[in-house]
């Protein structure tokens, strides 16, 4: 079996060639190497659901093309081929092993929409193969990977954007500008929420792996487990071996917006309350949760996640509210609303193009904006709206939310490193156990 170690040996020559190119053209950015037309060849890895939003956003760029669809499941690939023909008019090359995609020097950028345990290890391998990376949130499965991915981006010098696409919402950018200019006075609180009513995932039964699925490669860096009938293709989110729970699956988005609005980075304390209340099934995380983060200067942020049971009174399925000494601002993917202290609406801005808020694809105008920004970073070295150095901070907050929930007490945080200072047992989950040969290293 080709492991991570063998793959790096095979791709080292290609990586050296890219490095040599930068020496030959010391004053040129990578955009110049792409060619006069700035054409970007893309590969999408993991093509079941969220990838559809990637495809349409890439397709909207006249100088970008998808040359690979990669997935470990033949059924998903076949469905995706039909969908591509109907929606973009062509079928990219198909590949089941992402390592072969990374070996192709024609690939400029990879889009990672796999299960979460693959996000950081695959992104690091892509960087080592000389590719730019667009990685879905969360960018890591654990804090160790989070830090390692940031180091990898610095070491290999390619662009890495995380898929928290509201960072590219014109209305959110406008709201943050207004907040910085004092429109609601001194900001002190960010309130993020997500509401859904997910059904039971049942008690899984061990069954034979479908002949159409490469279960070994699906597991990749994760410790090996038997295949059960309630894991693939979606419910892996709720298993700790592969997923990270709702605070990452959806909370990342609004926690990130609140952190951005408050102008804060890592917290000083994290407290989480919640539990699993609704079904007696294989779901391994809490299904309803309240996390509170405190920061310097008396600022705080809360996330309320209702995975099973809609929040009342009725409100949109997700969103964030920013509170200041002179008023408040409500934000979601499609609007910005400004209120005074009496709750009177003073200003409203609409995004222009709508984006879905609660389905698994989440597609819309923000994907086009966010991927356009990613491409501008590659072509023109423009700043990314969610560069991994910043996006990883929001991901770390979500990790700390899970760790605080497991600890059952308020965690004190070193706000320069994110590490927990008052609970050695909680720090044991900083890094996971990896399958032999698959641990990500630089």
Order of alpha helices (4+ residues) and beta strands (2+ residues): alpha-alpha-beta-alpha-beta-alpha-beta-alpha-beta-alpha-beta-alpha-beta-alpha-beta-alpha-alpha-alpha-beta-beta-beta-beta-beta-beta-beta-alpha-alpha-beta
